[in-house]
Amino acid sequence: MVSSVDARDALSELLNRAAYGKERLVLTRRGKPLAALVPLEDLELIEEIKKRVDLEEARSALREAEVEGTTAWEQVRAELDLWPPAVVLYRIELSPRARRDLPACRPDRR
């Protein structure tokens, strides 16, 4: 662990340790972990894993929509008491899973 003050003073050295020494460094502020300095390869791996997880979640949602069906946007809008848009450019069909995950928010009606 490296304090943010020490990191500021030794940034070049820390970058070299992460980039060439493949070290993972945790930066702290007042003794609490704040961020990490990691080799670029680690970040690329994390991003690839995230893409694969997102892709699997999308495929799962599509499978669920095929099995359970979808709900028309007009019905979702009515159930959530949302203002109708001035112009509807496209129709959105939401799976039951996507409807469950919608935040419970209402538009500002000025």
C-alpha positions as CSV (number, residue, x, y, z in Angstrom):
1,M,0.0,0.0,0.0
2,V,1.2,3.5,-0.9
3,S,-0.2,6.7,0.5
4,S,-1.5,9.2,-2.0
5,V,1.2,11.7,-0.7
6,D,4.0,9.2,-1.3
7,A,2.5,8.3,-4.7
8,R,2.5,11.9,-5.7
9,D,6.2,12.1,-4.9
10,A,7.1,8.8,-6.6
11,L,4.7,8.5,-9.4
12,S,7.3,7.7,-12.1
13,E,8.7,4.9,-9.9
14,L,5.3,3.5,-9.1
15,L,4.3,3.5,-12.8
16,N,7.4,1.6,-13.7
17,R,6.7,-0.9,-10.9
18,A,3.2,-1.5,-12.2
19,A,4.1,-1.4,-15.9
20,Y,7.3,-3.4,-16.0
21,G,7.4,-5.1,-12.6
22,K,3.7,-6.2,-13.0
23,E,3.0,-5.0,-9.4
24,R,-0.5,-4.2,-8.2
25,L,-0.3,-1.2,-5.9
26,V,-3.1,0.1,-3.7
27,L,-3.1,3.8,-3.1
28,T,-4.4,5.0,0.2
29,R,-5.6,8.3,1.7
30,R,-5.5,8.6,5.5
31,G,-4.8,4.9,5.7
32,K,-7.9,3.8,3.7
33,P,-7.7,2.1,0.3
34,L,-8.6,4.6,-2.4
35,A,-7.5,3.3,-5.8
36,A,-5.2,0.9,-7.5
37,L,-2.4,1.2,-9.9
38,V,-2.2,-2.0,-12.0
39,P,-0.4,-3.3,-15.1
40,L,-2.3,-2.5,-18.3
41,E,-2.7,-6.2,-18.9
42,D,-4.7,-6.5,-15.7
43,L,-7.0,-3.7,-16.8
44,E,-7.4,-5.3,-20.3
45,L,-8.3,-8.6,-18.6
46,I,-10.9,-7.0,-16.3
47,E,-12.4,-5.2,-19.3
48,E,-12.6,-8.5,-21.3
49,I,-14.3,-10.3,-18.4
50,K,-16.8,-7.4,-18.0
51,K,-17.6,-7.6,-21.7
52,R,-18.2,-11.4,-21.4
53,V,-20.4,-11.0,-18.4
54,D,-22.4,-8.2,-20.1
55,L,-22.8,-10.4,-23.2
56,E,-24.0,-13.4,-21.1
57,E,-26.5,-11.2,-19.3
58,A,-27.8,-9.9,-22.6
59,R,-28.2,-13.4,-24.0
60,S,-29.9,-14.5,-20.8
61,A,-32.4,-11.5,-21.0
62,L,-33.1,-12.4,-24.7
63,R,-33.8,-16.0,-23.7
64,E,-36.1,-14.9,-20.9
65,A,-37.9,-12.5,-23.3
66,E,-38.4,-15.4,-25.8
67,V,-39.9,-17.6,-23.0
68,E,-41.9,-15.0,-21.0
69,G,-42.7,-12.5,-23.7
70,T,-42.3,-8.8,-23.6
71,T,-44.4,-5.8,-22.6
72,A,-45.2,-3.0,-25.0
73,W,-43.6,0.4,-24.1
74,E,-47.0,2.0,-24.1
75,Q,-48.1,-0.4,-21.3
76,V,-45.0,0.1,-19.3
77,R,-45.4,3.9,-19.7
78,A,-49.0,3.7,-18.5
79,E,-48.1,1.5,-15.5
80,L,-45.4,3.9,-14.5
81,D,-47.5,6.9,-15.2
82,L,-44.9,8.4,-17.5
83,W,-45.7,11.3,-19.8
84,P,-46.1,10.2,-23.4
85,P,-43.3,11.4,-25.7
86,A,-44.2,14.1,-28.2
87,V,-43.0,12.0,-31.0
88,V,-42.5,8.2,-30.9
89,L,-39.5,7.3,-33.1
90,Y,-39.4,3.6,-32.2
91,R,-41.2,1.0,-30.2
92,I,-39.5,-0.6,-27.2
93,E,-40.4,-4.0,-25.9
94,L,-39.2,-4.9,-22.4
95,S,-38.8,-8.3,-21.0
96,P,-40.3,-9.0,-17.5
97,R,-36.8,-9.0,-16.1
98,A,-36.0,-5.6,-17.6
99,R,-39.3,-4.3,-16.2
100,R,-38.4,-5.5,-12.7
101,D,-35.0,-3.8,-12.9
102,L,-36.5,-0.4,-14.0
103,P,-35.9,2.3,-11.3
104,A,-39.0,3.6,-9.6
105,C,-38.8,7.1,-10.9
106,R,-41.3,9.6,-12.2
107,P,-40.6,12.5,-14.6
108,D,-40.7,16.0,-13.5
109,R,-44.1,17.4,-14.7
110,R,-43.7,21.1,-14.9
